[in-house]
Amino acid sequence: QGSGKSLEEALKYKPLRGQGRAVVLLQVDRMTPDAQAAFLKTAEEPPEGTRFFLTATDQTAILPALLSRCRTYRVSPPSMAEVERRAAAKGIEGDDLQDLIRATGHAEMVLDLRPTQRTELVELKAELEQWLQDPTTPLNWLAAVDGTLAEQREKAQLRLSACLGWMVGHYQHAGSEQ
């Protein structure tokens, strides 16, 4: 993911050891249809000894042509107790864990957040609560950020989805005056 090389470019080279290699593609359901279609050719004719392992949460978001070339195994998500244990090991507990689950929409996604993202979301939650109490308070959930366009987009998407998740939770428990 972080190397900047394309999969096809990386597959040009033989494995350093042994005759085979395994390639793991995470969250294939989050790939665009164009990216999935581009991968389809490689999946149909992989280099000798190459096995692909794809992960996804939502199979319906995977192109049928790609899905038809896969063996499917369902893996149960970890229990909430396991997520809490793993989160605690990362220093995420109590209300922060619950707030981050609402922000990301999924308990396991909290575990994938970088420490800076977690800190930013916890601070953003406090800003949102203040704004909900007094809408004249500035809310910086879409404030300009440094970084590449992709980094800016990722940060804005995370902030927006977090605020929406928190607002839905807030209004589900709010009185009719809100």
N, C-alpha and C positions, 0 to 999 in steps of 0.2 A: 504494500500500500504506500509506504513512505518513500520508496526508492526512486519513483519517477519513471521507471522502466515499464514498458508495456509487457503484458503476459507473453505475447508472441515473441518479443525480443528476448525475454528471459528463457523461453523454451528452445531457443536456437542452440543453446549450449548443453553439452552432455553433463550428467550428474558428476560431481567430484568423486564420489565413491559409489560402488555398486552399479547395478544395471537399471534400477528404477528410481522413480521419484514420485512424491506425493505433492500435489498442489492444492492448498486449501483456499477457497474463495468464500469469504464471510459475507453474510447478508445479501445474497444474490437477489433476493426480492426487492432490494432497494436500488438495484442497478436499473438504469433506464432501459426501455425496450430496445433502443439502438445498441446499447452496450451488450445486452444479452444476445442480440442477433449477431453481433460481431464475434462474441465468444462461441456461438453455436458451431461455426466452421471448425474451430480448434477442438471443440468437444466431440465433433463427429469424427475427426481424424487426428487424434492426439499423437504426439511423438511417441515412438516405441518406449514402452515401459513406464509411461506416465499415467497416473491415476489422479482424477480430480475429485475433490470432496467439496461439496457446496453446502452452505448452511442457509437457512431461510426460516423466517417466522410465518410468512404468508405465502403458501404455494400458489395461490390464485394470482399473485403478482409476477409469476414466472411464465415466460412464453411457453405455450404448450409444446412447441417443437423441441425446446430445450428440456423441459420436464420429461418428455417422452424418452429421452436418452439417459435418464437417471434412475437409479434404484432409490427408493424412498424409505427412510427409517425415521420413525417418530421418536423423539427423545423428550421425555417429560421435563418440564422446567423445574429448577430447584424449588424446594419448599420455601415458604416465607422465612422459616427459622434458619434455613441455610443462607438465604440472602442476607438476613439480619446479621448472622455470624460473619459472613464475608465483608459486609459493610462495616461492621464494628472493627474488623481488622484494618480497615482503611480509615478509621476514625469518623465514620458516619453513623450516628445513632439518633434515636428518639424522634423528635419533631423534624429535625433536619432530614432524616431518612424518609419520613412520610411526605414532606414537602418536595423532596427531590423525586420521589416516585410519581407524585402528581405532575411535576414539571416535565418528566420524560415520558410518562405514560406507561412505564413498565419497570418493575423492580430490578430486573437484571441490567437494564440500561444505566441505572444509577452507578453500578459497579464499573461501567466503562467510561464514566466521566473522568476527565483529568482533574487533579486537585484544584487547578485554577478555575475550571468550569464550575466545580462544586461551590467554591467560595463565591464566585460571581453570582450564581443562582441563589444562594442563601441571602446575599446582600440585596439582590433584585427582589426577592420575596418580601423583605422588610420594606423596600421602597413601594412595592405594589400595595401592601397592606396600608401604608401611610396614605397613598393616593386614593384608595378606596374609602378611607375615612374623610379625606379632604381632597377632592378632585382638582383643586388649584395647586396642589403640590406637584412639582415636576416629576415625571416618570421617565427615566432614561433607558427604557427597554430597547429602543431602536437608536440610541445615540451612536454617532459615528465611531468606528473602531479602526485601529491600525491593522495592517496586514494585507495580504493579497486579496483579490476579489473573492476567491474561494473561501478564505478564512473569514472574511467579513460576512459572506453569505451564511456560512456555518454558524457563526456567532449570532447573527440576527435570527436565523431559524430557531436556534435553541432558545433564545430569549423570548421570541414570539410564542412558540409552542408552550414554554413554561408559563408565561403570563396567561395564556388561554386556559391551560389546565388548572391553574390556581383560581382563575375567575369562575370557571364552571363549578369548582368545588365550593367557592365562596357563596355563589348565588344559589346553590342547592340548599344551603343551610341558612340563607338570609331571610329575613322577614319580608313581608309584602311591601314595606316602605322602600325597599331597595329594588 
